[in-house]
Amino acid sequence: MKHSSFFVFPFVSRETPASVFRKNCHAPLKKVLNPITFVVYYFYYRNTKCEEIIVAKIVAIVNQKGGVGKTTTCVNLAAAVAQTGKRVLLCDFDPQANATSGMGVDKTVSNGVYDVIINGVETAKAIVSTPYGDVLPSSKALAGAGVEMINLPDRQFLLKQALRQVAEQYDYIFIDCPPSLELLTLNALCAANSLLVPVQGEYFALEGLSDLMNTVRLVRRSMNPQLQIEGVLLTMFDGRTNLSIQVAQEIKRFFPGKVYATVIPRNVRLSEAPSHGKPICGYDRTCRGAEAYAALAVEFLRKNA
């Protein structure tokens, strides 16, 4: 004897539930439901509105070389994008936790990203709200997470699993990565949709790019095929020096069409803002650094429109 079963229609964005119901469900339902029940089901699904679920775009800000402006860019770009009305989450995945304090969040908070990926705390419970956007804070405990994760199953996808819990609540999630190519950075690369690479206008900054690109190719090949280069950002740029101009030319040749037109100049106010626990838009929105990050946010959003 054959058993009839209900057909569960898949989520679609261009068809109403009623049209899917009519196309896929009427025949089997007519065999097992009496006419009254069938009419109730039909009108219920016909009047149900189908809304498309928007999931955050996750952008990892990464460069294994230290001192190139990763944290400064993560904090100020996230704040500048949030100022436009977008829902933004900054995930501090660097054990130094500078992005956490730069957004005015206490590094000693009870729960943070370490507790989420190691102790199984719900991501939403670890998020801290600030006037400049939400923060998933870091702490010194994250420094040992790389060792603790080694024996965990799917260790390279722990951050991805954590961010997936809250992805529907945000438009953009920015990840501040540590200055190395280790397991924490690998987690960020596996969780991200794209990479934003800050590059200082110096020769040594060019040397590390080839290592980073090799790592990106390996991640694309085996763990995250959709990973893209969001863009390359020139930071601490001094247009008065020939070296900065030459480095900019080399980077544009290496990443054709990926280098942001906006450049971040050297600016004392950018260095002062973290000591006050504020991004530059909350510390001095009229300085050159604030104007540069505001322009970067506009360019970033235009590319993602």
C-alpha positions in Angstrom: 0.0 0.0 0.0 1.4 3.3 -1.0 1.6 6.1 1.6 0.9 9.6 0.5 3.0 12.4 1.9 2.9 16.2 1.9 5.2 18.0 -0.5 7.3 20.7 1.2 7.9 23.4 -1.3 11.3 25.1 -1.4 11.8 28.7 -0.6 11.8 30.9 -3.7 11.9 34.6 -4.0 10.2 35.3 -7.3 7.1 33.1 -6.8 4.4 33.5 -4.3 3.6 30.6 -2.0 0.2 30.3 -3.6 1.7 29.8 -7.1 4.2 27.2 -5.8 1.3 25.5 -3.9 -0.9 25.4 -7.0 2.0 24.1 -9.2 3.4 21.4 -6.8 0.9 20.6 -4.1 -2.6 20.4 -5.5 -2.5 16.9 -7.0 -1.2 15.0 -4.0 -3.3 17.0 -1.5 -6.5 16.3 -3.4 -6.0 12.7 -2.8 -5.5 12.9 1.0 -7.4 16.0 2.1 -11.2 16.4 2.1 -12.4 19.5 0.1 -12.9 21.7 3.2 -9.4 21.2 4.5 -8.0 21.7 1.0 -9.8 25.0 0.7 -8.4 26.2 4.0 -4.8 25.2 3.0 -5.2 26.9 -0.4 -6.4 30.3 1.0 -3.9 30.2 3.8 -0.9 29.8 1.5 -2.4 32.2 -1.2 -2.5 35.0 1.4 0.9 34.3 2.9 3.5 36.8 1.7 6.9 35.5 0.8 9.8 37.7 1.9 13.3 37.3 0.6 15.8 36.8 3.4 18.8 39.1 3.2 22.0 37.7 4.6 24.9 39.9 5.6 27.9 40.3 3.3 31.0 39.2 5.3 34.2 41.1 4.6 37.5 40.0 6.2 40.1 42.8 6.5 43.3 40.9 6.2 47.0 41.3 5.6 49.6 39.1 7.4 51.9 42.1 7.7 51.4 44.1 10.8 51.2 47.9 11.0 49.4 48.4 7.7 46.2 49.8 9.1 44.0 46.7 9.3 42.4 47.6 12.7 42.1 51.3 11.9 40.4 50.5 8.6 38.1 47.9 10.2 37.0 50.2 13.0 36.6 53.4 10.9 35.1 51.7 7.8 32.5 49.8 9.9 31.6 53.0 11.7 31.4 55.0 8.5 29.1 52.4 6.9 26.9 52.3 10.0 26.6 56.1 9.8 24.8 55.6 6.4 22.1 53.6 8.1 23.3 50.1 7.3 23.2 47.4 9.9 26.9 46.6 10.7 28.7 44.1 13.0 32.4 44.4 13.6 33.9 41.0 14.6 37.2 41.4 16.3 39.1 38.2 15.6 42.5 39.6 16.7 43.8 38.5 20.2 45.2 42.1 20.6 41.5 43.2 20.8 42.4 46.7 19.5 39.3 46.9 17.4 37.2 46.1 20.5 38.7 49.0 22.5 38.7 51.2 19.4 34.9 51.0 19.3 34.7 51.8 23.0 34.0 48.3 24.3 35.8 46.9 27.4 38.2 44.1 26.5 37.4 42.3 29.7 33.7 41.7 28.8 32.4 38.4 30.2 31.6 36.9 26.7 33.4 37.5 23.4 34.2 35.7 20.2 36.5 33.3 22.1 33.5 32.1 24.2 31.4 31.7 21.1 33.8 29.5 19.1 35.3 27.6 22.0 32.7 27.4 24.8 29.6 27.4 22.6 28.0 30.7 23.8 25.3 32.0 21.4 26.7 34.6 19.2 23.8 37.0 19.8 24.5 36.9 23.6 28.2 38.0 23.1 27.4 41.0 20.8 27.8 44.5 22.3 25.9 47.5 20.9 27.7 50.8 20.5 26.7 54.2 19.0 28.9 53.3 16.0 27.7 49.8 15.3 27.6 46.4 17.0 30.7 44.6 18.1 31.6 40.9 18.7 34.5 41.6 21.0 37.8 39.9 21.4 40.1 39.4 24.4 43.5 38.0 25.3 42.0 34.6 25.7 41.7 34.3 21.9 45.5 34.0 21.7 45.3 30.4 22.9 42.3 29.6 20.7 44.5 28.5 17.8 45.9 25.6 19.9 42.5 24.7 21.4 40.9 24.5 18.0 43.3 22.0 16.6 41.4 18.9 17.9 38.0 20.3 17.2 35.9 19.0 14.2 35.6 21.5 11.3 38.1 23.8 13.1 38.5 26.0 10.1 34.7 26.7 10.0 34.1 27.7 13.6 33.9 31.4 12.9 31.6 30.8 9.9 29.2 28.8 12.0 29.2 31.5 14.7 28.5 34.3 12.3 25.8 32.4 10.5 23.7 32.6 13.6 23.4 36.4 13.3 24.0 36.9 9.5 20.3 37.7 8.8 20.4 40.6 11.3 23.0 42.7 9.5 23.8 44.1 6.1 27.6 43.9 6.5 29.9 42.1 8.9 33.6 43.2 9.0 36.2 40.9 10.5 39.4 42.3 11.9 42.1 39.6 11.4 45.3 39.0 13.2 48.6 39.9 11.5 49.6 36.4 10.5 48.5 33.5 8.3 47.4 31.0 11.0 44.3 29.1 12.1 42.5 32.3 13.2 43.1 34.0 9.9 42.1 30.8 8.1 38.8 30.8 10.0 38.2 34.4 8.8 39.0 33.5 5.2 36.5 30.5 5.3 33.8 32.7 6.8 34.2 35.7 4.5 32.5 36.4 1.2 35.3 38.8 0.2 38.7 40.2 1.4 39.6 43.9 1.8 43.4 44.2 1.9 45.0 47.3 3.4 48.5 48.0 2.0 51.0 50.5 3.3 52.8 52.5 0.7 56.2 50.8 1.4 58.3 48.1 -0.3 57.9 45.5 2.5 54.1 45.7 2.1 54.5 44.3 -1.4 56.5 41.3 -0.4 53.7 39.9 1.9 51.0 40.2 -0.8 52.3 37.2 -2.8 52.1 35.0 0.4 48.6 36.2 1.1 47.4 35.5 -2.5 48.9 32.0 -2.3 46.9 31.4 0.9 43.7 32.8 -0.8 44.2 30.4 -3.7 44.5 27.4 -1.4 41.3 28.5 0.5 39.4 28.9 -2.7 40.5 25.6 -4.0 39.4 23.5 -1.0 37.4 25.4 1.6 35.7 28.6 0.2 35.4 28.6 -3.6 33.3 31.9 -3.5 36.0 33.9 -1.8 36.6 37.1 -3.7 38.9 40.1 -3.5 36.7 43.0 -2.4 39.4 45.6 -2.9 42.9 46.8 -2.0 43.2 50.0 0.1 46.3 52.2 0.2 46.8 53.3 3.7 49.2 55.8 5.4 49.7 57.2 1.9 52.0 60.1 1.4 51.7 61.4 -2.2 54.7 63.6 -1.8 57.2 60.7 -1.9 58.2 58.8 -5.0 58.2 55.5 -3.1 54.5 55.8 -2.2 53.6 56.6 -5.8 55.7 53.7 -7.2 54.2 51.2 -4.7 50.7 52.4 -5.7 51.5 51.8 -9.3 52.8 48.3 -8.6 49.7 47.4 -6.6 47.4 48.7 -9.4 49.3 46.5 -11.8 49.1 43.5 -9.5 45.4 44.0 -8.8 43.9 45.6 -11.9 40.5 47.1 -11.2 40.6 46.2 -7.5 42.4 49.2 -6.0 40.1 51.7 -4.3 40.3 55.2 -5.7 40.1 56.5 -2.1 43.4 56.5 -0.3 43.9 56.9 3.4 46.5 59.6 4.2 48.8 59.7 7.3 46.8 61.6 9.9 47.5 62.2 13.6 43.8 62.3 14.4 43.5 58.7 13.2 46.1 57.7 15.7 44.5 59.7 18.6 41.0 58.4 18.2 41.6 54.9 19.6 42.8 56.3 22.9 39.4 57.9 23.3 37.5 54.7 22.5 36.0 56.2 19.4 36.2 55.7 15.6 37.4 58.8 13.7 33.8 59.8 12.8 33.0 60.1 16.5 36.3 61.8 17.5 36.9 64.4 14.8 34.7 64.1 11.7 36.2 67.1 10.0 39.8 65.9 9.8 41.4 64.4 6.7 41.3 60.9 8.0 37.5 61.1 8.7 36.8 62.5 5.3 38.9 59.7 3.7 37.0 56.9 5.5 33.7 58.5 4.8 34.7 58.6 1.1 35.8 54.9 1.3 32.4 54.0 2.8 30.6 55.6 -0.1 32.9 53.8 -2.6 32.4 50.5 -0.8 28.6 50.8 -0.8 28.5 51.9 -4.4 30.4 48.7 -5.4 28.1 46.6 -3.4 24.9 48.3 -4.5 
